[in-house]
Amino acid sequence: MKIGLICPYSINKHGGVLAVTLALQEGLTKRGHEVKLITPMPRGTNGDEHLDPDTIFIGNSTDFRSPSHTTGQVSSIADSEKVDAILANEKFDILNFHEPWVPLLSRQLLQRSNSINIGTFHSKIPETFMSRTYIKVVSPYLKSVMKYLNVLTAVSQSGAEYAATLTNLPINIIPNGIDLTKYHLKHVERHDNILYIGRLERRKGAKYLLQAFQIFSQRHPDVKLLIAGDGPEREKLELLAEDLKLQNVEFLGYISEDLKLKLLSETSLFCSPALYGESFGIVLLEAMATGAVCVAGNNSGYVDLMQGVGTMSIINSEDTTEFARRLELLMYQPQLRKLWQDWAKDYIKKFNYPNIVDQYETLYKESLKKYGTKNP
């Protein structure tokens, strides 16, 4: 098959959608398919530093703020004649649009596509007033996109919720994945640390982690809390840590991928207390894969992911007393930790990238069989 994977985000900005499309490209190429990544030109470049015959740049990147208040760089309007020329030259059997609601690249391609068009929804629209207002604005745009899509997928039920209100098409659930080979690290000694990794923005709930840690620290003053990441709330959170007189909190700022893996492999407890706006939970999978036990916020994406024994990880982040109790329970009860780790070790296998690539490849083949190739 000739497959185009559309990622609307700049390849200079690491993120879950880009990671999935790159993994799909690699996995499908190894299986003999011809796969191109289609993405906007990164800002401040002319593409020379990203020369790759399997990457097609269309349009440029511009700043964008999502309804969950994260920021990124997405595609701006592209030259229509260039889009037409690329599609005529490539003759894709399948075009898989990841986050087709993100303007503007997907719509431009869809309007001109003779391929089978598959839309994959990653994001969860948060349940806030501003998001409802945003939906009123974006819905007409997304409806104009949806009519060109033949097949729909989402990474979770919560990721599918909004798309399902705009279409009668069934939505196939294909989860995100990770490369488990990255996490086969040599055994390292775990420390009595609690680790947070993520953007420092309100919806991620780091404020409540600090408040719960204050309660936790009264009984366990030697435990450290490591906060990795940056964002608009960092200064407020640092001031809050001072106000709470927390001695063992360290703000690490943005960290490299190598340091992230090292920290995950060394920590006893990983905590992601996100309040809303999560459709899945890649960072939870990464923590599981290293053997770290997780505590996770009670948002729909995390609840979808943490099934079975994993439900003991879910907490109401705003109930800081109960939050502190769960931190203590999952750090200091060895039988519970072993039960959780045994569950995670087995559960994580279903998210290994080869299994995810299998599901997409099967979907592409079934779609091609159902709709037939549209390109001459």
N, C-alpha and C positions, 0 to 999 in steps of 0.2 A: 504493500500500500504506500501511497504518497500522502504524507500527513503533515499538516501545518499546525503548530501549537502556538496560540496567540497569548502572550503575556503582556498586559497593558502597562506593567510597571517597569521602570528603568532597571537594566541589568546591573547598574552600579549601586543599587539599593537592595541589600539582602532582605528577603522576606519569604514567607511560606509559599505564596503562589509561584514565585520564581523558582524556589527549590523543587517544587513538585513538577513544574514544566521541564526543568533541566533533567530531573530524574527520569521522567517519561521519555524525553528525547534519547537519553543514553540507553535506557532499557529497550525501547522499541527499535533503535538502530541496531543493537546487538542481535535482535531477532530477524534482521534482514529487511526492515522497512526503511524507506527514505523519509527522514523526518527533519523539518526545518522549524526553528524557533523564530517567530515573528514578534517583534518588540520595537518600541520607540527608541530613537537615538538618544543616548545619555546626554544630559545637559553638559555644555562646555567641551564637547568632543566633536570630531568629525567622523568618528567611526574607525579611524585608522588603527587605534589601539585595541579595537575589538574585531579585527578582521577574522572572519570565520565563515567558510563556505556554507555552513549549516545554520547561520543566523542571518535573518533579513531584517534590516532596519527600515521602518516606515514611520514618517513623521518624527517629531521631536518630543522630549519630555518636558512637562511643566508641573509646577507644584500643585498639589491637590490635598484637600482635607476631607476625610471620609466621615460618614455619619457616626462612626464610633470614636471620632475625634483623633484618629491617628493621621499622620501626615505622610505624604510620599510624593513620588514623581510619576506621573502617568502620561499617556500619549495625548498630544495636541493634534489638531487637524493636519491631515497629510495631503499631498498632491494627488488629486484623483486620477490623473493620467498615469502617474507612477504606480498607483494601486492596480489599475486596470492592466498595465504592462506586466506587473509581477504575477498576477493571477493567471493571465493568459500564458505566460511562460512556464509557470510551475505546474499548472493543471493538477491541483491537489484532489485526491479522492475524498479526504476528510480534512475539515478545518475544526479544531477543538478550541473554542473561545473560553479562556479562563477569566472569570469575573466579567461577563459580557456587559454588565450594567455600567462598568467604568468607562467614561468617555475618553476618546472619541473613536479610537482605532477600530474597535470591534464593529461598530455600526457602519463605518465606511467600508470595511471588508465584506460584511454581510450583505449590504446592498448590491454588491457586485459579484458575489460568490456564485459559482456554478457547482460547488462541492456540496457534500453532505455536511451540514453545519450542526455542531454539537456544542452546547453551552454548559459550562461547569461553574457552579456557584460555591464559593468558599466562605463568604462573609455572613455573619449574623447581624441583621439590623437591630440595634439596641432599642429597648422599649422605653424610650424617653420622649418628652414632648418635642424636643428639637428634632429627634429622629422622625417622629410622625410628621412634623412639618416638612422635613427633608423628603420623606416618601411622597408627599403630595406634589413636590416639585419634580422628583426623579421618575415617578411612575409613568407619566406620558412618554418620557424618553425610553424607559425600559420596555414599555409595551411596543414601541416602534421597533425595538430590537428583537423582542420575543417572536414576532411573526415570521422572522427569517430562520429561526432555529428549528431543526428537525427532531433533535434528541436532546434531552436535558439530564444532567447529573448534578449532584450536590455532595459535599463531603460529610454531611450529617443531616439528620432530620431537622435540626434547628437551622442549619444552613439552607434547607429547602423551603422553609416556611413562607418567606416573603415571595419567592418565585412562584410557589404553588397558587398564590392568590391571583396571578396574572396569566395563567395558562390552564388548559385542560390536558396538556401532555403529562404522561407519567414522569416522575423524577427518579432516576436511578441513583441509589446511594453508593458511592465509591469513596471510601475514606481517604484522608491524607496518609502518607507513609513516611518511613525513615529508612535509612541505610544502616541496618544492624551491624554491618561489618565495621563501621566507624567506632562502635562502642565496645568492641572486644579489647578492652584495655587490660594491661597487666594489673594484677591485684595490688591495690594500694590501701593503705590504712585509712579507715573512715574516721573523721573527727566529729566531735559533738558540736556540729555547726548546723544552722538553718540557713538555707540558700534561697534567695529570690533572684530570678533573671527575667527581665522584661522592661518595656518602656515605663517610665515614671510619669504616668498620667492617671487622672482621677479614677477611671473605670477599672484600673488594674488592682485597686484596693490595697496598695502598699501602706496607706495610712493606718488601716486596721491591723495589718501585720505588726507595725510598730507598737500599737496600743496593746495587742495581745502579747507581744514579746515582753513588754514591761511587766505584765502579770506573771508570765512564765519565768522571767529572770529573778523574781523574788524567791523562787524555790531552786533555781538553777543558775546562779550568778556567773558561772564559768562558761556558759554556752555563748557562742558568737552568732550574730546575725549578719550575713553578707548580702548586700544589695547590689546587684550588677545590672547596669542599664542607665539610661539617661532619658530626659524628657522634661516637659514644662513644669512638673511638680517637684523636681529634685530639690530646689532650694527650700520649698515649704516643708518637705519631708526631713531635710537635714535640721531645720529649725525645730520641727516637732520632736525629733530624737533628742535635741538639746533640752527642750522643755520637759520631756519625760525623764530626763536625767539617765539616759541609757548609755552605759559605759562600753558595751561590747557590740556596737553596731558600726559596720564599715561600709561606706558607699564607694563602690569600685568604679563607677562610671561605665562607659561602653567597654566591652571586653571582646577579645578575639575568639574565633571558633575553637582554637586549641585550648585557650584558657577556660572556656565554657565547659569543654569536655573534662578537663582536669578537675574543675570545681565540682561538677556533678559526680564524678567518680569518688571524690573525697568526702562529700557531705553525707550526713546521716539523714537529713530531712530536707526535701525540696518543697517550697511553698509558692503557690500561685493563686492568690486570693481574689482573682478578677470578679468583679461584680456583675458585669453584663458585656454583651458585644462579642462573645467568643462563640464561634461556630464549631470548633473542634478542640484542639489542645496539643499541638505539635510539641511544645515544650514539656508537657507531661509525658509524652511518649519518650522523649529524649532522656528524661530523668529515670523513667522505668527501665530503659535499656541499659543504663549504667548501674542499676541496682539500688538507686536512691528511693526511699519511700516518700510518697507525695501527700501533701495536704492541698486541697483545691477548693476554690470558691464555688458556691451553689448557683452557677449560671448554666443555661440550657446546653451549651456546647460541651462543657465539662461533664455534666450529668449524662449526656448521651454517650460519652467516651468511657467514663469510669463505671463499668458494669460489674455485677457479681461482687466479689470481695472488694473490688475497687471502690464501692460505694462508701466504705468507711472513711475514705479520703475527703468526702464532700462535707464542707462546713458553711455555715452562715457567717461570712466574714465580718459582718457588722456586730455580731454577738461576740465581743472580744473575750469574755470570760470563758465561754464554751470553746472558742477558737484556741485559747491558751491551753485548755484541758486536752484538746485533740493533739496539739503539738507535743504535749508531755506524754500522752498515751502512745503515740506512734514513734516516739523517740526512745522510750524507756521500757516498753513491754516487749521483750525478745520473742515471745511466742506469737504475738500479733504481727511483729515485723516479719518474722519468717513466713507466716501465713500470707501476708501481703506480697512479699517478694517472690514466693513460689507461684502465686497467681500471676503476678506481673511478668515473670520470666516466660510463662507459657502464653499469656494473652498477647504479649507484644509481637509474637511471631506473625500474626495475621496482618500486621501493618508493615512488614518488611517490603521494601520496594518491589522486588520481583512479583509478589502477590498482588500488589496494586497495579503493576503494569499488566499482569494477566487479565485483570478485570477490564481495564481500558481496551486492551487488544481485542478481547472478546466482544465488547460493546461496539468497537469500530467495525469488526467483521460482520456482526449481526446487522448493523446499520447499513453497511454496504450491500449486504444481501437483500435487505428490505427495500432500500431506495434505489439501488443500482448506481453505477457511476454516472455523474452528470456531465463530466468533462469529456470532450471527444478524444 
